[in-house]
Amino acid sequence: MKKILFAVAMIAAMNVQAQSDKYVDAMKAKLSLFDSAKTSADYQSLSDGFARIGDAEKTQWLPYYYAGLALSTMGWMDQKIDKDANADKIKSYCDKAEANTTSPTDKAEIFALRNMAATQQMLVDPQTRWQTSGMEASTDLQTGMQLDPNNPRLYYLQGMSLFGTPEQFGGGKDKAKPVFQKAVDLYKSFVVKPLYPDWGQKQATDKLAECNN
């Protein structure tokens, strides 16, 4: 009887490992496409592919995070798409991602993505949307920082917000510079786990250099 139970346990363990390997391989294949994606269609396809992985796995947060990140990238580069509809889709992926993790550091990454979605909605009409989408973006950023004060992406995004805000409203290069510096410093010591987000270091370094000019 013990031999039978041992054999069953071994088979179950092998099946779990096979599923895990399949998930990792699928994620690596999709992540590699971020470097070659150039058009809205590319990013939409990439987002859909990550979403399918998430739907198949059911318990992983990263596929939904990357599904949203692909749409966020598309939202920054394509001025013709419906920014509100795109941002709402990103937020729906954030909801799914957040439902699949209890880790504060994971949730901080998700709030960085929420911040970008709300920021894109705010930028459709900054003057009229600052008190709605703008405040939502700010709250997302602060929530993320409370969850993980050492996440460099959150400081990069905060720096971008300050950089794009006129000086008379509390922004500008001088206000953004120390925040970009903190982001750059945090990137130097940030340890990236396999499959986890690692974007933003070059962008933060470039913006810091721009603030120094």
N, C-alpha and C positions, 0 to 999 in steps of 0.2 A: 504494500500500500504506500509506504514511504517513497519507494522508487517511482511509483505512478505519479504521486503528488509532485515529486521533484521534477519529473519530466514535463508535467503540465506547467509548472512554474517556469521552467527553462524556455518552453515554447512561447509562453506569454511574454517573457522578457525579450525574446528575440523579435517578436512581433512589434513590441513597443519600440525597440531600437530601430527596426526597419522603418517604422512610421516616422521616427525622429530624424533618421537620415534622409528620408524622402522630403521632409519639411525643410531641413537645412539646405539640401541641394536646390529645391525649388526657390527658396529665398535668395540664395547666392546667385542663381541664374537671373532672377528679376533685378536684384540690386546692381548687377553688372550693366544693366541696360540704362541706368541713370546717366552713365557717362556718354552714351551714344544718342540718347533722346534729344531731339532738336525741335520738333514741331508739337503743336497742341495735340495732334492725333497720336503722336508717340507717347506723350505723357498720359493721355486718356487711356490708351491701351495698357500702359504700365500700371495705372491705377486699377483698372479692371482686373488685371492679372493678380495683383496683390490681394484685392478683395476676394477673388476666387480662392486663393490660398487660405485666407482667413475664414471663409465660409466652410471650407473643407476641414480645417483644423478645429474650429469652434472654440478653442480655449487660448489661443495665442493673440497677444495684443499688437505685436510688431507688424503683421501683414496689414492690418487696418490703419496703423500709423503711417506706413509707407504709401498706402492707397491715398490717404489724405495729403501726404507730402508731395506726391506726384501732381495732384490737382492744385496744390498751393503753388508749386513751381510754374505750372501752366498759367495760373492766375496772374503771376507777376509778369510773365513774358507776353501774354496775348491780351491786348487791350480790347479785342472785339467780343470776347466771351461775356456772358451774363455773370458779373462778379457776385451778385447776390445768390444766384442759384448754385454757383460753383462753391462759394463759401459755406452755404447750407449743407452741401454734400460733404465737404471737409469735416464740418462739425458732426455730421451723422457718423462718419468714420471714427471721429474722436470718441463719440459715445460708445461705439462698439469696442474700441481699443480699451477705454477706461473700464469697461465692464469685465475685461479679461485680465486685470492685474490689480493687486493691492499694494504694490511697491510704490512708495513716495517718489523715488527717483524716476520710475517709469511714468508715473502720472505727471511729473514735472515736464518730461519731454512732450507729453500729450498737450499740456497747457501751452507750451511754446507753439505748437501747431494751431491750437485754438486762437492764440494771439494773432498769428498771421492771417487766419481766416477773417477775424473781426477787423483787422487793419485793412485788408483788401476791401471789405464792405465800407469802411469809413472813408477810404480814399476815393470812392465813387463821387462823394460830395462832402468834403471835409467840413465845410462851414455849417451844414445842417445836420451832419451825422456825428459830430464830435461828442455830443452829450449822450449818444446811444451806442453806436458801434465803437467810438473812440474810448468811451469809458469801459466798455466790455473788453476791449483789447488790453487796457491798462490793468483791469482786474485779473484777467487771465495771466498777465505777466507777474503780478504780485503774488498770485496764488502759486504759480510755478516756483517762484523764488522761495516761498515759505516751505514748499515741499522739498526743494533741493537748492540750498543757497550756493552750491558750487557747480551748478550747471552753466557752462560758458555760453551756450546758445541763448539762454535767457538774457544775459547781459549784452550779447551782440544785438538782440532784438530791441532791448531797451535803448542801446546806443543809437540804433537806426531811428527809433522814434524821436529821440532828442535831436539827432542830426537833421531830421526833416521838419522839425518844429521851428518857426521863426524865433529869433532872439527875443523879441518883445513879448513872446508868450512862454519864455523860460527855456527855449531850446538853443540850437546852434552848435557850432564846432566846439567851442570851449566847454560847453556842458556835456557834450557827447564824448569828448576825448578821454576823460578818466574812466568812463564806463567801457569804452572800447579797450582801453588798457587793461581793465580788470578781466574782460573776456579773453584777451590774448594771453594774459598770465594764467588764467584757469585752464585754457586749452593746453598749455605746456605740461600740466600735471594731470590732465583728465585721462583716465584709463578707460578705453573703449572695449566693451565686451563684444564677442562675435555677434554679428548681425545687428548690433545696436547702432543708433544714429551717431555719425561722426562728422556731420557737415558744419560749416560755418567758420572754421579757423582761418582760411584764406580771406574770406570776406571781412572778418573782423580785423585782420592784419592790414588789409588794403584800406579800410575805412580809417584806421588809426593813422596810417601814413598820410591819408588825405587831410585829416585833422591837423597834422603837423606842418602842412604846407601853408 
